[in-house]
Amino acid sequence: MSNKNDLDGKISQGWGGSAPNGAHVNVFLANRGSATAAALTSVFTNPSPGFCPIVVVTGEDQASYQTVLPPTIMLNKIAPSTEFQETLIFGAAQVGIAQAVLDSVAAGLLEATQDTLVYVALWIDGAADSEDAVRVSMRQAVNAAINEAVNGRPAGAGAALVQQRDSVTHPFYGG
């Protein structure tokens, strides 16, 4: 189990699945009451159309919702372009995030308390067409991101990036 004081401000990203049902996330960990938590929680005071931060919950129906522990806030990185994409974000993605956070508790990476807050910014392709595939992809992405945030990158990863700096690229870069 990680010392909660070591988690405040840890940031990572993760990818799960494959297009069009893959998922990309950014994960931020914060200690309750910290400046990091205050800054990240401010997203609740600044929602905008299409971007609605929510506390991740599970439950068979609304009356049986339970807050995932540690408390987890999710926010979509792009506005949903269709009702189905909105359903994927607030349904399948939320379930996948909940499963991954609970996986991390089961693995001893996080504690099921109110002391650490997990923030997940998520992206789902507008062409996604499978709730089950998106849920699985989101679970994979969040598991990878939490693991990286808690355990860090492999030794030498930073040095390797520096060595490759002139040839780095990105799928959204066409140059």
N, C-alpha and C positions, 0 to 999 in steps of 0.2 A: 504494500500500500504506500503510495506516495505521500510525503508530508505535504499537507494542504498549503503551507506557506511557500513551498517550492513551485506551486502551480499558478500563482497569480501572474497574469500577463502572458502566459504561454499561448502561442499562436501557431496554427498549422493549417494544412489543407489536405483534402483527400478526394480521390476519384474512385467511383465504383461502377461496375457494369460496362455496357457498351452502347454506342449510339443506335437508335435514338433514345433509348431508355436509361442511359447512363446518368450519373449524378455527380456534381462537383460541389464541394463544401469548403467553407473556411470556418475553422473552429477557434474560439477564444475561451480561455478558462480564467476565472476570476474568483478571488476570495470575497465572500459576503462582507460588505462594509468597506471594501477597499476602494481606492480611487478608480481602479480598473473597472470594478463592478458598477460604480456610479456612472462612469462615462458610457459604458455599454448599455446600461439600463435606460439611459436617456433616450434610446430609440423608441421607447414607449410614449414619450412626450412629443415626439416628432414624426408621427406616421404621415404617409402621403398616399394618394390614390394608387392602389395596386401593390402597396408595400405595407403589410400588416404584421407587425411582430406579435407572436403569440407564445404563451407558455405551453410547452409540450405536455399533453395529457394522454392518458389511455382510458379506455372504458367502452363497454358494450353500447351504451347510449349516453346522452348528455347528463342524465341524472346520476350516472355512475362514474363520471370522470374522476381520475386520480392524477395528481401532479407527479410527473416523473421525478425521481430523486437520484442524483442531485437535480435541482431545478434547472430546466433547460429552456432557453428562449430560441425560437427559430424565426428567421426573417428571409423572405425570398429576395434574391438579387435582381430579378427582373419581374416586371408586372406580368401576371398571367394573360396570355393572348386569347384564350378560349375558356369556356366553363369547365371543360374537361381538364385543362392544365391547372385550373384553380382547384379542382377536386384532387388532382395528383399531389399538389403542394400541401393542401390541408388535410389530406387523407393518407395516401400511400407514403409520401415523404415523412409526414409526422410519425407514422407508425415505424418506419425504418429508423428514424432518428431515435425514437424511444427505445427500440430494440438495441441499437448500438450503444446508447448511454447505459442501459441496463447490462449489456454485455461487458462494458468497461467496469461496472461495479462488480460483476461476477468474477472478472479477471483480476480484481484488486487494484485496478488503475485509479479508480475514483471511489469515493464513499457515498453511500445512499443517505446523505444528510443535507441540510440547508447551508452548509459551510462553504461549498464550492458551487459556483454558477457556471453553466455551460451555455455558450452562445454559438448558434449554428446559422451561418448565412448560406443559403442553398441556391443551386441552379439546376433546373430541369429543362431539357430541350423542348421547345414548342411542338416538336414532332413526336414526342413520346406518346406511346399508344398502349402501354400495358401497366396497370396498377401494380401487379405482382412484381414485374421486372423493376419498376421504379422503386418499390419498397426494398427489394433486395439490394439494388444499386446504392440506395441511400444508406442502408445499413453498412454496406462495405465501405463506402466513402467516409462515413462518420467514425467507424471503427478505426480506419487507417489514420484519420486526422487526430483522434484522441490519443491513439498509441504514439504518434509522432510528437504531439504536444507534451505528453507525460514523459516519454522515454528519450526524446530527442532524435536527431538524424544519425545515421551511422557515422562512425569516426571517418574523417576525411571527406565527407560530403561537401562541406564548405570549400575546402581546398580544390576539390574537383570542379566545382562551379566556377571558381576563380580561373582555373586553368582553361576552361571552356568558354570564357566570357565573350570572346570574339565570334563564337559560332552559336550562341544561344538563340533559340527561336521559340515560336509559340504557334499553336494551330490557327489563331486569329490574326497572325501576321503574314501578309502575303509577299513580303519583300525578299 
